[in-house]
Amino acid sequence: MRLKPVPEPPADFDALREYQRAVPLVPGDTDDCCARLRRRCDLPDRQTANDWLAFLRALGLIEETSRGFVRTDVEPTPERVREGLRDGVLLVPEALAALRDASPDDPLTPDDLFAATRDRVPRHDRARNPDWEAAWRNRAARLLGWLALVDLAAPVAGDPGGSEVAAYVAGDGL
């Protein structure tokens, strides 16, 4: 199963480790884990914390047990995160295919990725959010940022850490 949430990528792996460490070693229920994530990682709301829980689970950095969420002893390395992205996050295979087709003369933008994956957006997301296109465009930008963090994508235009839209080509890890 591939999960949909894609939070804003952190600046580096030390920050990702902090998100993982915010999940307890002793299983905690969703509410407790979201509260810990919000408090320890200064997240704005419960939904953002819940998205982080799902995403960390997709990366294999935390597990959901019958007693709640618990962090794993897996170190968040670029290789581990690459594997988690490929195996656990919705539309990553499509993003990687689009990156393989991109070139410095025609790099992949978040809008390009959204256009390439638009038909794969789950129907219920379209139905429940009147502004689903903007939400999924933003998700495409965040996904490309994650792929760049683990060298599956390489920025070639814009400022990937700023407000300017960046464009990408395949990274060294692809």
C-alpha positions in Angstrom: 0.0 0.0 0.0 1.3 3.4 -0.9 0.5 6.4 1.3 -0.6 9.9 0.2 0.8 12.3 2.8 4.0 14.1 1.8 5.0 16.7 4.4 7.4 19.5 3.6 10.9 18.0 3.3 13.4 18.9 6.1 16.6 20.8 5.4 18.7 17.7 6.1 18.8 14.2 7.6 19.5 15.6 11.1 16.0 17.2 11.0 14.5 14.0 9.7 16.0 12.2 12.7 14.3 14.6 15.0 10.9 13.8 13.5 11.7 10.1 14.0 12.9 10.6 17.6 9.7 12.5 18.4 7.8 9.2 18.0 8.1 7.2 21.3 10.0 4.0 21.9 7.0 2.7 23.8 3.9 2.4 21.6 1.6 5.4 21.8 -1.8 6.0 20.3 -2.3 8.4 17.4 -3.3 11.3 19.5 -0.4 11.0 21.9 2.1 10.6 19.0 0.6 13.6 17.1 0.9 15.7 20.3 4.5 14.7 20.8 5.3 15.5 17.1 3.6 18.9 17.4 5.4 19.7 20.6 8.9 18.4 19.7 9.0 19.5 16.1 7.0 22.7 16.4 4.2 21.5 13.9 1.3 23.9 13.4 -1.6 21.4 13.8 -2.7 17.9 14.4 -3.2 17.2 10.7 0.4 18.1 9.9 1.6 15.8 12.7 -0.7 13.0 11.4 0.7 13.4 7.9 4.2 13.1 9.4 3.2 9.8 11.2 1.9 8.3 8.0 5.0 9.5 6.0 7.5 8.2 8.6 5.6 4.9 8.5 5.9 4.8 4.7 9.6 5.3 5.0 9.9 2.5 7.5 11.2 4.8 10.3 8.2 4.1 12.6 5.8 1.2 12.8 2.1 1.0 13.7 1.5 -1.9 16.2 -1.7 -3.1 17.8 -0.8 -0.8 20.8 0.1 2.3 18.7 3.0 3.9 16.9 6.6 3.2 17.9 9.9 4.3 16.3 12.0 1.7 14.7 15.8 1.4 15.2 16.3 2.0 11.4 18.6 4.9 10.8 17.2 7.4 8.3 19.9 7.2 5.7 19.5 8.4 2.1 19.3 4.7 1.0 16.6 3.9 3.5 14.6 7.0 2.6 15.0 6.2 -1.1 13.6 2.7 -0.6 10.8 4.0 1.6 9.8 6.6 -1.0 9.9 4.0 -3.9 7.9 1.4 -2.0 5.6 3.4 0.2 4.6 6.8 -1.2 1.9 7.3 -3.8 3.0 8.5 -7.3 6.8 8.1 -6.6 7.2 5.6 -9.5 5.6 8.1 -11.8 7.7 10.9 -10.6 10.9 8.9 -11.1 9.8 8.0 -14.6 9.2 11.6 -15.4 12.6 12.6 -13.9 14.3 10.0 -16.2 12.6 11.7 -19.2 13.6 15.2 -18.0 16.7 17.0 -19.3 18.6 20.2 -18.5 16.9 21.7 -21.5 13.4 20.4 -20.4 13.5 19.9 -16.6 10.6 18.6 -14.6 8.6 21.2 -12.7 6.0 20.5 -10.0 3.3 21.6 -12.5 4.7 19.0 -15.0 4.6 16.3 -12.4 1.0 17.2 -11.4 0.0 17.1 -15.1 1.6 13.7 -15.5 -0.1 12.3 -12.5 -3.4 14.2 -12.4 -5.4 11.2 -13.6 -4.0 9.1 -10.7 -5.2 11.4 -7.9 -7.7 9.4 -5.9 -11.4 10.2 -6.7 -12.3 10.8 -3.1 -9.6 13.5 -2.8 -11.1 15.2 -5.8 -14.6 15.0 -4.4 -13.8 16.2 -0.9 -11.6 19.1 -1.7 -12.8 21.8 -4.1 -9.3 23.0 -4.5 -7.7 19.6 -5.0 -5.7 20.7 -8.0 -3.8 23.3 -5.9 -3.3 20.8 -3.1 -1.9 18.1 -5.4 0.3 20.6 -7.2 1.8 21.5 -3.8 2.2 17.8 -3.0 4.1 17.4 -6.3 6.5 20.2 -5.3 7.0 18.6 -1.8 7.6 15.2 -3.4 10.2 16.6 -5.8 11.9 18.2 -2.7 12.0 14.8 -1.0 13.4 13.2 -4.1 16.1 15.9 -4.2 16.9 15.4 -0.5 17.9 11.8 -1.3 19.6 12.5 -4.7 16.9 10.9 -6.8 16.3 14.4 -8.3 18.6 17.3 -8.8 17.4 20.9 -9.0 18.4 22.8 -12.1 16.4 26.0 -11.9 14.9 28.1 -9.1 15.5 27.9 -5.4 14.3 24.5 -4.1 14.4 25.9 -0.5 12.6 29.1 -1.3 9.3 30.3 -2.8 10.5 30.2 -6.4 9.4 27.0 -8.2 12.3 24.7 -8.9 12.8 22.4 -11.8 14.5 19.1 -11.6 16.3 16.4 -13.6 17.3 12.9 -12.5 19.7 12.9 -9.6 22.8 10.7 -9.1 20.8 8.2 -6.9 18.4 7.5 -9.8 
